Amino acid sequence: MTVIVTRKPGGVTQLFNTETGRVTYKCKAESAYMLIEAFGGIVRFNQKGSIATVTGHVTSLESCDVIKEGGSSYKEALSAIISAHKDFVQKVTDSYQKEIQELENKLSNV
């Protein structure tokens, strides 16, 4: 069994089982939001350890809610997603910048 683990913005981790085609999203933060197409809206992970699972056409949610477009909290959730993506991109950028700097320092010492 092979599972591909991918970090997502907002404290969400994606686990993809290559044998079963099962995709599971887990929340590492106390709460998080994520646009997940299979659920037709924004999934709100209500607590740490919340799980959203997609396998083929079968979907399930544990401690999660789906916020549909037009719902009262959709705009707030979308704003939270945008903010989480910006934070995530900045952290990834900073990490790569640091790695580049270390490699350049190594190169200058060669």
N, C-alpha and C positions, 0 to 999 in steps of 0.2 A: 504494500500500500504506500502510495506517495501522496503527501499532503503539502501543498504549496501555501506558505504563510505570507501574507502581505499586510503591512501596516497601512491603515487608512486614516484620514484626518479625523480629529475629534475623539481619539481614544478607541476607535473601532478596529478590530483585526479581522481580516478575511482568511478563512481556511478553505482551500479547494482540494477535494479528494479526487485525484485524477482517475481512479478506478470506477468510482460510483457516479462521478459528475456532481456530487453534492457540494454545495457552497454554503458555508456557515459563517455568519457574522457574529462576533462576540464583542461585548462592550467591556473595556477595561476601566473606563471612567465611571463615576457615579451616575452620569446620564450623558447621552449623546444623541445626535441626529444624523441620519444618512439617507440620501436618495437611493432607493433600491427599486429598480424597474419592476421586478417580479411582484412587488407588493403594490404597485401603482400609486406611489406617493412617497412621502418622507416617513421613514421608520424612526420612531422615538424610542430609544433604549432607556427604560425608566429607572434602571439601577445597574450597579456593577454586576457583571456576570449575565446580563440579559443576552438572549440568543435569537437570531433570525436565521432560518434555514431554508434553502431552496434546493430541491431535487427534482429535475424535470419540470413537470407542471404542478408538483405538490409543494406548497409553502407552509411554513409554520412559524409561529412567534411565541417566545417565552418571555414574559415581563416586558413586552414591547407593545406599542400602539402604532397604527398607521394614520398619518395626517394627510388627508386628501387636499388637492388644490382647491382653494375656495373656502377651506375650513378656517375657523376663527384664529387658530394658532399657526397656520401655514406660513404666513409672512415672517413671524418670529423664528420659526424653525429654519426657514430658508436663510435668514440673516445669520443664524447660529452656524449653519453649514458653511456659508461664505467665510465667516470669521475663522472657523476651524481649518478650512482649506488654506487660507492666507497664513495662519500660524504654521501649519504643516509644511507648506512650501518654504517658508522662511527657515525653519529648522533644518530641512533637507539641504537648502542652499548653504546655510552656515556650516553644516557638516562637510559638504563637498569642498567649500572654500578652505576649511581647515586642512582637509586631506591634500588639496592642491598645494597649499603653503608648505606642508611637511615634505611633500615630494620635491618641491622646488628647492627647499633647504638641503635635502639629501643630494640633489643634483649639483648644487653649488659646492658641496663638500667633496664631490668626486674628482 
